Amino acid sequence: MKKLPHLTASAFYQYLKCPHWPYWEIFGDPKDKGEVPPMLEKLREEGALHEERCIGKLGAYERMESEGDAETLSVATLAAMREGAALIYQGTLMDGDWVGRPDLLRRVEVPSKFGAWSYEAVDIKSSREITEAQSYQLVFYALLLKRIQGVRPEEGFVINVDCEERSFRIEDAEADFFEVLDRLLAIRAGEKPPLSFMSSCKDSPWFALCKKEAEDADDIALIYKIYGNEAKRLREAGYGTLTGLAAADLAALQAEVKGVSDHRLARLHLQAQSLHRKETLRIDEPRLPETDVELHFDIEGDPMIGVEYLHGLLIREKGSETYKAFAAEDPADEGRAWSEFCDFIEGYAGAPIYHYGWYELDAIRRLSAKHGISRKAASALDPTNMIDLNRVVQRCVIFPLYFYSLKDVAKHLGFRWRAADASGANSVLWFQEWCEKKDRALFDKIRDYNEDDVRATAHLKDWLVRGG
C-alpha cells in the first residue's frame, strides 16, 4: 500500500481550489502533473519577500531550519517552545501524520504543558483580509498546538500585505474546517471526489487531467457555474451526463430532480443542450442603450502590491474609435494616473461605460477612497452608467463554453488578442518585470493587451446588439 504523505495546511488551499488537486497529489501519475501557473509561482515568491519585510519589523525572533525531514525539524521547534522563546519563525509542528509550518509561533502568557506560557500561530500573507483557505490553515495549526501543548489558541492571526495584524476566533471557523477536513480524510483513504470543473481548477497543476476526465465522461460538471449540490441531485436522479441532461424532457426533469429549483433546472437543461450540440442559444434581448457616444473600459491592476497601473478606454463617437490609456509606469504614480483619468472622464458624463466583470467597479470605489474623486467624475462613473457585459451575457446568452471569461467568450466570437500569452495574470507579471528592467517593450505589451481587452468588450457588445 502506498505510504501517504503528511497532512499539511496546504491541502486545505488545494482542496478549495480544486477538490481533485489533493487527490491527484497522492494517487496521480506524476507524468500527468503540469506546471504551477506562473502567477501563482510569482505570488509565492512575493509572499516570501513580504515575509522577510514583515519579520524584520517584529523585533527579536528565533529562526528555525526549514529544510529537512519534518520529524527532525519538529524536535528543534519543540525544544524552542519548551525553552519559552518569545517568537519562533518557520517552526515545524508535528503530531502523527499532521505537519504544520506556521510562519510564526508567538508566545502568550497562557499556561500549558510547557509552563506558564503557550503559543499561538501567526501567518504572514500578501492579502488584505483573511481568506477562507487562510482561516482553515490557522485552525489546523491551532488544533496541532492543542495536541502538542495541551491548550488550543482562541484566535488565529494573519499579518497582511500592509504588515497589519488581522484576527478571527478559531471556534467561528471550526465547523466549516471540519467539513473540509472530513473530505480530505476521505480522499486520503482513497475516496475520489465527484467530478467538478470550475475556473479555480485552472490554478491546479492537474487541470488538464481534470478537464480530460470530465470530457471523457461527458459529465455535467462541465456546465458553467453548476453548483456541487445541483450536480449531486442531478446525478442521483440519473442525469449525470451532458447527453442525458440535454435529451431530457424538461417537465420530467423538474418532477424527478429534488432540491433544485425549476428555474435552475431549466437553465442547466439549456446549458447542457448548448454544450452537447455546440450551439449558442439566445434566451433574452440585451436591451442596451442606443447612444451617439459610448466608452469601453478596462483596468490593469497588480493585487500583490495593491496598485492599479493602467486605465484603458475605447471611445466611440461620431463613427470613429479612439483608444486612450492613463498609465502609472511607476507604482508611486497611481494617484496621478487616476487623477488624469478622472479629469478626462468628466467630459463624458452620462455616456454608457461598458466593462466586463466586477473588477472595474471595485477598483473605482477603492481609488476614489484612496485618492479622491471630483463630483463630475463621480457622476460620470456612477454605477447607473456602468454596464457590466458579463451580467448581460449571463442573462441573454448561453454559450457552448465551460467558462465565461472575456477571453473565452470573445475568442469564441472570433476576436483575437495580439499576444499569444495574453491574460490578466501575465499583464501583472509584465508590469512587475517592467518595474525591474524598464524595458519599454514590456509596457508597450501591457498597453496593447489593455487595448485588445477594451476592443474585445466592444466586439462582444456589437455581437449582442446584432443578435448574433
C-alpha positions in Angstrom: 0.0 0.0 0.0 1.3 3.4 -0.9 2.6 5.4 2.0 0.6 8.6 2.5 2.3 11.9 2.7 1.8 14.1 5.7 -1.5 16.0 6.0 -0.4 19.7 5.8 -2.2 23.1 5.8 -1.6 23.4 2.0 -4.1 20.6 1.4 -6.9 22.9 2.5 -5.8 25.5 0.0 -5.6 22.8 -2.7 -9.0 21.4 -1.9 -10.7 24.8 -2.1 -9.1 25.5 -5.5 -9.9 22.1 -6.9 -11.2 19.1 -4.9 -9.2 16.7 -7.1 -5.9 18.5 -6.5 -5.1 16.8 -3.1 -6.4 13.5 -4.5 -4.1 13.6 -7.5 -1.2 14.7 -5.3 -1.5 11.3 -3.5 -2.8 8.9 -6.2 -2.0 10.7 -9.5 0.7 9.7 -12.0 3.4 12.4 -11.8 3.7 12.5 -15.7 0.1 13.9 -15.7 1.1 16.8 -13.5 1.6 20.1 -15.2 3.3 23.3 -14.1 2.1 25.6 -11.4 0.7 28.7 -13.2 3.4 31.5 -13.4 1.2 33.9 -11.5 0.9 31.5 -8.5 4.7 31.0 -8.6 5.2 34.7 -8.5 2.7 35.0 -5.6 4.8 32.5 -3.7 8.0 34.5 -4.4 6.3 37.8 -3.4 5.0 36.1 -0.3 8.5 35.1 0.7 9.7 38.6 0.2 6.8 40.0 2.1 7.5 37.6 5.0 11.1 38.9 5.2 9.9 42.5 5.1 7.4 41.9 7.9 9.6 39.7 10.1 12.2 42.5 10.1 9.8 44.8 11.9 8.8 42.3 14.7 11.9 42.5 16.8 14.0 39.6 18.1 12.9 36.1 17.0 14.4 32.6 16.8 14.6 31.3 13.2 14.3 27.6 12.7 15.7 25.5 9.9 13.1 25.0 7.2 14.9 22.3 5.1 14.9 18.7 6.2 12.6 16.0 7.3 9.6 17.0 9.3 10.4 14.9 12.4 13.8 16.4 12.9 12.6 19.9 12.3 9.7 19.5 14.7 12.0 18.3 17.5 14.0 21.5 17.2 10.8 23.6 17.2 9.5 21.8 20.3 12.8 22.4 22.1 12.4 26.2 21.4 8.8 26.1 22.7 9.9 24.4 25.9 12.6 27.0 26.4 9.9 29.7 26.1 11.2 31.5 23.0 9.2 34.7 22.5 8.8 34.4 18.8 9.7 31.4 16.6 10.0 31.9 12.8 9.4 29.0 10.4 8.8 26.4 13.1 7.5 22.9 12.3 4.7 21.3 14.3 4.1 17.6 14.1 1.8 15.1 15.6 1.2 11.7 14.0 0.7 12.4 10.3 -0.2 16.0 10.8 2.5 18.5 10.0 2.2 22.3 10.1 4.6 25.1 9.3 3.1 28.4 10.6 5.1 31.4 9.7 5.3 32.4 13.3 4.7 30.9 16.7 4.1 33.6 19.3 4.4 33.1 23.0 1.4 34.2 25.1 1.1 34.1 28.9 -1.5 31.3 29.0 -0.5 28.1 30.9 0.2 24.9 29.0 2.3 21.7 29.3 5.4 23.9 28.9 4.7 26.0 32.0 3.2 29.5 32.4 3.2 30.1 28.7 1.9 28.7 25.5 1.9 29.5 21.7 -0.4 30.9 19.1 0.1 30.7 15.3 0.6 33.8 13.1 0.8 33.6 9.3 2.2 36.3 7.1 0.2 36.8 3.9 0.0 39.1 0.8 -3.7 39.6 1.0 -5.5 42.4 2.9 -8.2 40.3 4.6 -8.2 36.8 5.9 -9.3 34.3 3.2 -11.2 31.1 3.7 -8.2 29.0 3.0 -6.0 31.0 5.4 -8.6 30.6 8.2 -8.6 26.8 7.7 -4.8 26.7 7.8 -4.8 28.6 11.1 -7.5 26.3 12.6 -5.3 23.4 11.5 -2.3 25.0 13.4 -4.5 25.7 16.4 -5.5 22.0 16.6 -1.9 20.9 16.2 -0.9 23.2 19.0 -3.6 21.8 21.2 -2.2 18.3 20.7 1.3 19.5 21.4 0.9 22.0 24.2 -2.4 20.9 25.7 -4.2 24.2 25.1 -5.8 25.5 21.9 -5.3 29.1 21.0 -8.5 31.2 21.0 -7.6 33.1 17.9 -5.8 32.8 14.6 -3.7 35.7 13.3 -2.6 37.0 9.9 -0.2 39.8 9.2 -1.4 41.2 5.9 0.1 42.9 2.9 0.2 46.2 4.8 2.0 44.5 7.7 -1.2 45.0 9.8 -2.4 42.2 12.0 -5.9 40.7 11.4 -7.5 38.0 13.6 -10.5 35.8 13.9 -11.9 33.4 16.6 -10.9 29.8 15.9 -14.3 28.5 17.0 -16.0 30.6 14.4 -14.3 28.7 11.6 -14.2 25.3 13.1 -17.5 23.9 11.8 -16.6 24.6 8.1 -13.0 23.5 8.8 -14.1 20.1 10.0 -16.3 19.6 6.9 -13.3 20.1 4.6 -11.1 18.0 6.9 -13.6 15.1 6.7 -13.4 15.3 2.9 -9.6 15.4 2.9 -9.5 12.4 5.2 -11.8 10.5 2.8 -9.5 11.5 0.0 -6.5 10.2 1.9 -8.5 6.9 2.4 -8.7 6.6 -1.3 -12.2 8.1 -2.0 -12.1 10.1 -5.2 -14.2 13.3 -5.1 -17.1 13.6 -7.6 -16.2 15.2 -10.8 -16.1 19.0 -10.6 -14.8 21.6 -13.0 -14.6 25.3 -12.1 -12.4 28.3 -13.0 -10.3 27.9 -9.9 -9.3 24.5 -11.1 -7.0 26.4 -13.6 -4.7 27.1 -10.7 -4.1 23.4 -10.2 -1.2 21.7 -11.9 -3.7 18.8 -12.6 -6.1 21.0 -14.5 -5.6 19.3 -17.9 -6.3 15.9 -16.3 -9.4 17.1 -14.6 -10.7 18.6 -17.9 -9.9 15.3 -19.8 -11.7 13.2 -17.2 -14.8 15.4 -17.3 -14.9 15.5 -21.1 -14.3 11.7 -21.4 -17.2 11.1 -19.1 -19.4 13.7 -20.8 -20.0 14.8 -17.3 -22.4 17.6 -16.2 -19.5 19.1 -14.2 -18.6 20.8 -17.5 -21.6 23.1 -17.2 -20.7 26.6 -16.4 -21.3 27.5 -12.7 -23.2 24.3 -11.8 -23.1 24.1 -8.0 -22.0 21.0 -6.2 -25.4 20.3 -4.7 -27.1 20.7 -8.1 -24.7 18.2 -9.7 -25.3 15.8 -6.8 -29.1 16.0 -7.2 -28.9 15.6 -11.0 -26.7 12.5 -10.7 -28.9 10.9 -8.1 -31.9 11.3 -10.5 -29.9 9.7 -13.3 -28.9 12.9 -15.2 -25.1 12.7 -14.8 -24.1 13.2 -18.4 -24.5 16.2 -20.8 -26.1 13.9 -23.4 -28.7 12.6 -20.9 -29.5 16.0 -19.5 -29.7 17.6 -22.9 -32.1 15.0 -24.1 -34.4 15.1 -21.0 -37.9 16.3 -21.1 -37.9 19.5 -19.0 -41.2 18.7 -17.2 -40.0 15.3 -16.3 -36.6 16.7 -15.2 -38.4 19.2 -12.9 -40.6 16.5 -11.5 -37.8 14.0 -10.8 -34.9 16.2 -9.5 -35.5 17.2 -5.9 -33.8 20.1 -4.2 -33.1 22.2 -7.3 -35.5 25.0 -8.3 -37.4 24.7 -11.6 -35.7 27.9 -12.8 -32.2 26.5 -12.2 -33.2 23.2 -13.8 -34.4 25.0 -16.9 -31.1 26.9 -17.1 -29.0 23.8 -16.6 -31.1 22.0 -19.2 -30.3 24.7 -21.8 -26.7 24.8 -20.8 -26.4 21.0 -21.4 -28.1 21.4 -24.8 -25.7 24.2 -25.8 -22.6 22.2 -24.8 -23.9 18.9 -26.3 -24.9 20.5 -29.6 -22.1 23.0 -29.6 -24.7 25.7 -30.3 -25.0 29.3 -28.9 -28.5 29.9 -27.6 -30.1 33.4 -27.3 -32.6 33.4 -24.4 -33.3 37.2 -23.9 -32.7 40.5 -25.5 -29.7 42.6 -24.3 -31.6 45.8 -24.1 -28.6 48.1 -24.4 -28.9 51.8 -24.8 -28.7 53.4 -28.2 -26.3 56.4 -27.9 -24.0 58.5 -30.1 -21.2 58.1 -27.6 -20.1 55.0 -25.7 -17.0 54.0 -23.8 -15.4 50.6 -23.2 -13.3 50.5 -20.1 -10.7 48.1 -18.6 -8.3 48.5 -15.7 -5.0 46.7 -15.2 -4.1 46.2 -11.6 -1.5 44.3 -9.5 -3.1 42.7 -6.5 0.3 41.7 -5.0 1.2 45.4 -4.4 -2.3 46.9 -4.5 -1.7 49.2 -7.4 -3.9 50.0 -10.5 -1.4 50.8 -13.2 -3.4 51.4 -16.3 -6.9 52.7 -17.1 -7.8 52.0 -20.7 -10.7 53.5 -22.7 -12.0 52.9 -26.2 -14.0 56.0 -27.1 -16.7 55.6 -29.8 -18.2 58.8 -31.0 -19.2 60.3 -34.4 -18.5 57.0 -36.2 -14.9 56.8 -35.0 -12.9 54.9 -32.4 -10.1 56.1 -30.3 -8.1 54.2 -27.6 -6.7 56.2 -24.7 -4.6 54.9 -21.8 -3.9 56.6 -18.5 -0.8 54.8 -17.1 1.1 54.7 -13.9 4.5 53.5 -15.1 5.7 53.6 -11.5 3.5 52.3 -8.6 4.0 55.7 -7.0 2.2 57.3 -9.9 -1.1 55.5 -9.3 -2.7 58.7 -7.9 -1.6 60.8 -10.9 -2.9 58.3 -13.4 -6.2 58.1 -11.6 -6.5 61.9 -11.5 -5.8 62.2 -15.2 -8.4 59.5 -16.0 -11.0 61.3 -13.8 -10.3 64.7 -15.5 -10.8 63.0 -18.9 -14.0 61.1 -17.9 -15.6 64.3 -16.7 -16.2 65.2 -20.3 -18.3 62.1 -20.8 -21.0 62.4 -18.1 -24.0 60.3 -18.9 -22.3 58.2 -21.6 -22.6 54.4 -21.1 -19.4 52.8 -19.9 -19.1 49.1 -20.8 -16.8 46.8 -18.9 -16.7 43.0 -18.2 -16.9 41.7 -14.7 -16.8 43.3 -11.2 -13.2 44.4 -11.1 -13.7 47.9 -12.6 -16.5 48.9 -10.2 -14.5 47.6 -7.2 -11.3 49.5 -8.3 -13.3 52.7 -8.8 -14.5 52.5 -5.2 -11.0 51.8 -3.9 -9.3 54.5 -5.9 -12.0 57.1 -5.1 -11.5 56.4 -1.4 -7.7 56.4 -1.7 -7.1 59.3 -4.0 -10.4 61.2 -4.1 -12.7 62.0 -7.0 -14.4 65.1 -8.3 -18.2 65.4 -8.3 -18.3 65.4 -12.1 -16.1 62.3 -12.4 -18.2 60.5 -9.8 -21.3 61.4 -11.8 -19.7 60.0 -15.0 -18.6 56.8 -13.2 -21.9 56.4 -11.3 -22.9 52.7 -11.3 -26.1 53.6 -13.3 -23.8 54.5 -16.2 -21.7 51.4 -15.9 -22.8 48.3 -17.9 -21.3 45.0 -17.0 -21.4 42.9 -20.2 -20.7 39.8 -18.1 -24.0 40.2 -16.4 -25.7 40.9 -19.7 -24.2 37.8 -21.3 -25.4 35.6 -18.4 -28.9 37.0 -18.7 -29.2 36.8 -22.5 -26.9 34.1 -23.9 -25.9 30.5 -23.3 -22.5 29.7 -24.9 -21.2 26.2 -25.5 -18.3 27.1 -23.2 -17.0 25.8 -19.9 -16.1 29.3 -18.7 -17.4 32.8 -19.4 -14.3 34.9 -19.0 -13.9 37.7 -21.6 -11.1 35.7 -23.2 -13.3 32.6 -23.5 -16.3 34.5 -24.8 -14.6 37.0 -27.2 -12.4 34.3 -28.7 -15.5 32.1 -29.3 -16.9 35.1 -31.2 -13.9 35.4 -33.4 -11.9 38.1 -31.6 -8.1 37.6 -31.3 -5.6 39.2 -28.9 -2.3 40.2 -30.4 -0.2 38.5 -27.8 -0.3 34.7 -27.7 0.2 34.7 -24.0 -2.4 37.5 -23.3 -4.0 37.2 -19.8 -4.7 39.4 -16.8 -2.2 37.4 -14.8 0.5 37.8 -17.4 -0.2 41.6 -17.5 0.7 41.7 -13.8 3.9 39.7 -14.5 4.8 42.0 -17.3 4.3 45.0 -15.1 6.5 43.6 -12.4 9.2 42.8 -14.9 8.8 46.4 -16.3 9.3 47.8 -12.9 12.6 45.9 -12.6 14.0 46.2 -16.1 12.3 49.3 -17.6 12.2 47.6 -21.0 9.8 49.8 -23.0 8.7 46.8 -25.0 7.1 45.3 -21.8 5.0 48.4 -21.1 4.0 48.6 -24.8 2.9 45.0 -24.5 0.7 45.9 -21.4 -0.8 48.8 -23.3 -1.5 46.6 -26.4 -3.1 44.0 -24.2 -5.3 46.5 -22.5 -6.4 47.9 -25.8 -7.2 44.4 -27.0 -9.3 43.9 -23.9 -11.5 47.0 -24.5 -11.8 46.2 -28.2 -12.9 42.7 -27.2 -15.5 44.2 -25.0 -16.7 46.4 -27.9 -16.7 43.3 -30.2 -18.9 41.5 -27.7 -21.3 44.4 -27.3 -21.6 44.7 -31.1 -22.4 41.0 -31.3 -25.1 41.3 -28.7 -26.7 44.2 -30.5 -26.6 42.5 -33.9 -28.4 39.4 -32.4 -25.5 37.0 -33.1 
